[in-house]
Amino acid sequence: MKIEKVSEDMLPKDISLCFDESIFPPPVKVQGGEKRALGDMLLITSGGRYKLYTESCDYVRVLEGEGHVKWARGEYPFREGDILRLDGVKEYELNGKGRYCIVRR
């Protein structure tokens, strides 16, 4: 279980966090924000707190905003432009108003 910042060149070759937003279906309102899902990708717009669950590894690109990830072992800060690798954390919250692209592996 760990969270770490990674760079674009550290991503697995089959993961791209660059995308055309128009390929996503319309958003659904959840947790005071919006979620758009396409395959193993999520596009989240959060009003301040968004809870997620994962059994594997999530890659989170912070498109807008700043805040912290809250998880069982504490908090991990992030800001716009960061890419985070959340490996085996199970349950976590994105705390901070913003937009996030998440790819699940």
C-alpha positions in Angstrom: 0.0 0.0 0.0 1.5 3.3 -1.1 1.0 6.6 -2.8 3.7 8.3 -4.8 4.0 11.1 -7.4 5.1 9.9 -10.8 6.0 11.6 -14.0 4.5 11.0 -17.5 7.5 8.9 -18.5 7.1 6.6 -15.5 3.6 5.5 -16.5 3.1 2.0 -17.9 3.1 2.1 -21.7 -0.6 1.1 -21.9 -1.7 4.0 -19.8 -2.4 7.5 -21.2 -3.8 10.2 -19.1 -4.1 12.5 -22.1 -7.5 12.2 -23.7 -10.2 14.0 -25.7 -13.0 14.8 -23.2 -15.6 14.5 -25.9 -15.2 10.7 -26.0 -16.8 10.4 -22.5 -20.5 9.9 -22.0 -22.5 12.7 -20.3 -21.8 13.1 -16.6 -23.8 11.7 -13.7 -24.1 13.6 -10.4 -22.6 11.8 -7.5 -21.1 12.9 -4.1 -21.7 16.6 -4.8 -19.8 16.4 -8.0 -19.8 14.8 -11.4 -18.5 11.5 -12.7 -17.9 10.4 -16.3 -16.8 6.8 -16.9 -15.4 5.2 -20.0 -13.8 1.7 -19.8 -11.1 1.9 -17.1 -11.1 5.7 -17.1 -12.9 8.1 -14.8 -13.2 11.9 -15.2 -14.2 13.4 -11.8 -15.3 17.0 -11.1 -15.4 17.3 -7.3 -16.9 20.0 -5.1 -14.5 19.3 -2.3 -14.5 15.6 -1.3 -14.8 12.5 -3.5 -14.5 9.0 -2.1 -13.2 6.1 -4.3 -12.4 2.4 -3.8 -9.9 0.4 -5.7 -8.6 -3.2 -5.4 -5.6 -2.6 -7.7 -3.7 0.5 -8.8 -5.1 3.9 -9.7 -3.3 6.6 -11.6 -4.7 10.0 -10.8 -3.9 13.1 -12.9 -4.9 16.3 -11.2 -6.3 18.4 -14.0 -7.4 21.4 -11.9 -7.2 22.3 -8.2 -5.1 21.2 -5.2 -5.7 19.4 -2.0 -4.8 16.0 -0.5 -5.5 12.3 -0.7 -6.8 11.0 2.6 -6.3 7.3 3.1 -5.7 4.7 5.9 -2.1 5.8 6.5 -2.7 9.6 6.5 -2.8 12.3 3.9 -0.8 12.9 0.8 -0.8 16.4 -0.8 -1.3 17.1 -4.5 -1.6 20.1 -6.9 -2.7 20.8 -10.4 -0.5 18.9 -12.9 0.5 16.1 -10.5 0.2 12.5 -11.4 -0.3 10.1 -8.4 0.1 6.3 -8.3 -2.1 4.8 -5.6 -1.1 1.2 -5.3 -3.3 -1.1 -3.1 -4.8 1.7 -1.0 -8.3 0.2 -1.2 -10.3 3.2 0.0 -9.3 6.9 -0.5 -10.7 10.4 -0.7 -9.7 13.2 -3.0 -10.0 16.2 -0.8 -10.0 19.5 -2.7 -12.2 21.2 -5.2 -11.0 20.2 -8.7 -11.0 17.9 -11.7 -9.3 14.5 -11.9 -8.6 11.9 -14.5 -8.2 8.4 -13.1 -7.1 5.3 -14.9 -7.5 2.0 -13.1 -5.3 -1.1 -13.5 
